[in-house]
Amino acid sequence: TGQNALNQIEEFNKIYKLSGLIMTKLDGTAKGGVLLSITEKYKLPIFAIGIGEKEDDLQPFVAKDFVKAFLDKNN
């Protein structure tokens, strides 16, 4: 869930100063809104997102493409 992701970021960041994110399993998530919450709260860039289980499903993060897909999915 989104809250679980926020808690994990908080705990990891206590141990090791995070420099950015690679988010996986977005194909199984109803909404990718957790990315917006994480980047707003922690000011971390998103380097890549995983949209499936195959190696090729890990894609560089392109904000414009993500926002378009996010809005299309939630309409």
C-alpha positions in Angstrom: 0.0 0.0 0.0 1.0 3.6 -0.2 1.4 4.0 3.5 3.6 0.9 3.6 5.9 2.4 0.9 6.1 5.7 2.9 7.1 3.8 6.0 9.7 1.8 4.2 11.3 4.9 2.7 11.3 6.5 6.2 13.2 3.5 7.7 15.6 3.1 4.8 16.4 6.8 4.9 17.3 6.6 8.7 20.0 4.0 7.9 21.2 5.2 4.6 20.7 8.6 3.0 18.7 7.9 -0.1 19.6 9.7 -3.4 16.6 8.6 -5.5 14.1 5.9 -6.2 13.5 2.9 -8.4 9.9 1.9 -8.1 8.8 -1.6 -9.0 5.5 -3.5 -9.2 3.6 -0.5 -10.6 1.8 -2.9 -12.9 0.0 -4.5 -10.0 -0.9 -1.2 -8.3 -4.3 0.3 -8.7 -2.8 3.8 -8.5 0.7 5.1 -8.8 -0.1 8.1 -6.6 2.3 6.9 -3.9 5.1 8.1 -6.1 3.7 11.6 -5.9 3.5 11.4 -2.1 7.0 10.1 -1.8 8.6 12.6 -4.1 6.8 15.5 -2.4 7.7 14.4 1.1 11.3 13.4 0.6 12.3 15.4 -2.5 13.8 12.3 -4.1 14.1 11.9 -7.9 12.6 8.8 -9.5 15.2 7.1 -11.7 13.2 4.2 -13.1 9.9 2.4 -12.7 9.0 -1.3 -13.1 5.9 -2.0 -15.0 6.0 -5.8 -15.2 8.0 -8.9 -14.3 10.5 -9.0 -17.2 13.9 -7.4 -17.3 12.7 -5.1 -20.1 9.8 -3.9 -18.0 12.2 -1.7 -15.9 12.0 1.6 -17.7 13.7 5.0 -17.2 11.2 7.3 -15.4 9.8 10.0 -17.7 7.5 12.3 -15.7 5.3 13.4 -18.6 4.6 9.8 -19.6 3.9 8.8 -16.0 1.4 11.6 -15.5 -0.4 10.8 -18.8 -0.7 7.1 -17.9 -1.7 8.0 -14.3 -4.5 10.3 -15.4 -5.7 7.9 -18.1 -5.8 5.0 -15.6 -7.8 7.0 -13.0 -10.5 8.2 -15.4 
